[in-house]
Amino acid sequence: MSKINLNVLPNHIIKHMIKPYIYCKCSCCNKEVVNNDITTKIYMKEYKTIFDDDFYVYYHDMEYYEKICNECYVNKLNHNMFPIKKGT
C-alpha cells in the first residue's frame, strides 16, 4: 500500500472531504475523536435501586447520545450509568 502525501492536497479538501470520514464529535464531551473509537445511538441511565433489587426504566430520565467516545462511555459506566438500549 502506498502512502499519500497530504502536503500536496489543498487544506479545504482535507478539512471538508477527508476529515469528516475519519473524525467525528462526541455528543458528551464535544471532542473530535476517531470514528472507530465511538458508540452510536445509545441510551444511558443512572442505576437507582427501588425496593432493593428492582430497576425501572423510565424514558424521561435517560440520556441519549448520538455518538459517544469510548472515554466518555467508560466514564459513564464508572459513575453508575448503564446502557439501556441502542437507538434505531
C-alpha positions as CSV (number, residue, x, y, z in Angstrom):
1,M,0.0,0.0,0.0
2,S,1.5,3.3,-1.0
3,K,1.3,6.4,1.3
4,I,-0.5,9.5,0.3
5,N,1.4,12.8,0.7
6,L,-1.1,15.1,2.3
7,N,1.1,18.1,1.8
8,V,0.2,18.2,-1.9
9,L,-3.6,18.3,-1.2
10,P,-5.3,21.7,-0.6
11,N,-6.4,22.3,3.0
12,H,-10.1,22.7,2.1
13,I,-10.1,19.2,0.6
14,I,-8.5,17.7,3.7
15,K,-10.8,19.6,6.0
16,H,-14.1,19.2,4.2
17,M,-13.8,15.9,2.3
18,I,-11.3,13.7,4.1
19,K,-11.5,14.7,7.8
20,P,-15.3,14.0,8.2
21,Y,-14.8,10.3,7.3
22,I,-12.0,9.9,9.9
23,Y,-13.2,12.1,12.8
24,C,-16.5,12.9,14.5
25,K,-17.6,14.9,17.6
26,C,-18.6,13.1,20.8
27,S,-22.1,14.1,21.9
28,C,-20.9,14.1,25.5
29,C,-17.6,15.9,25.6
30,N,-17.7,17.6,22.2
31,K,-14.1,16.4,21.4
32,E,-13.1,15.3,18.0
33,V,-12.4,11.5,18.1
34,V,-11.6,8.9,15.5
35,N,-14.8,7.2,14.1
36,N,-13.6,3.8,15.2
37,D,-13.5,4.9,18.8
38,I,-17.2,5.6,19.4
39,T,-20.5,4.0,20.2
40,T,-23.5,5.3,18.3
41,K,-27.2,5.9,19.1
42,I,-27.2,4.7,22.8
43,Y,-29.4,5.5,25.8
44,M,-27.7,5.6,29.2
45,K,-29.4,5.7,32.6
46,E,-28.2,6.1,36.1
47,Y,-28.7,3.0,38.2
48,K,-31.0,3.6,41.1
49,T,-32.4,0.9,43.3
50,I,-36.1,0.9,44.1
51,F,-37.3,-1.7,46.6
52,D,-33.8,-3.1,46.9
53,D,-33.5,-5.0,43.6
54,D,-35.8,-3.5,41.0
55,F,-34.6,-1.3,38.2
56,Y,-37.3,0.6,36.4
57,V,-36.8,2.0,33.0
58,Y,-38.4,5.4,32.5
59,Y,-37.6,7.1,29.3
60,H,-37.8,10.7,30.6
61,D,-34.7,10.2,32.8
62,M,-32.4,8.6,30.2
63,E,-29.6,10.3,28.4
64,Y,-29.4,9.8,24.7
65,Y,-26.1,10.1,22.8
66,E,-25.9,10.1,19.0
67,K,-22.2,9.5,19.2
68,I,-20.2,8.9,22.4
69,C,-16.5,8.2,22.6
70,N,-15.1,5.3,24.5
71,E,-13.5,7.5,27.1
72,C,-16.9,9.1,28.0
73,Y,-18.6,5.7,27.8
74,V,-16.2,4.2,30.3
75,N,-16.5,7.3,32.5
76,K,-20.3,6.9,32.5
77,L,-20.0,3.2,33.4
78,N,-17.7,4.1,36.3
79,H,-20.3,6.6,37.6
80,N,-23.2,4.1,37.8
81,M,-24.6,4.8,34.3
82,F,-25.6,1.8,32.3
83,P,-26.5,1.4,28.7
84,I,-30.2,0.7,28.3
85,K,-30.7,0.2,24.6
86,K,-29.3,1.2,21.3
87,G,-31.4,3.5,19.2
88,T,-32.5,2.5,15.7
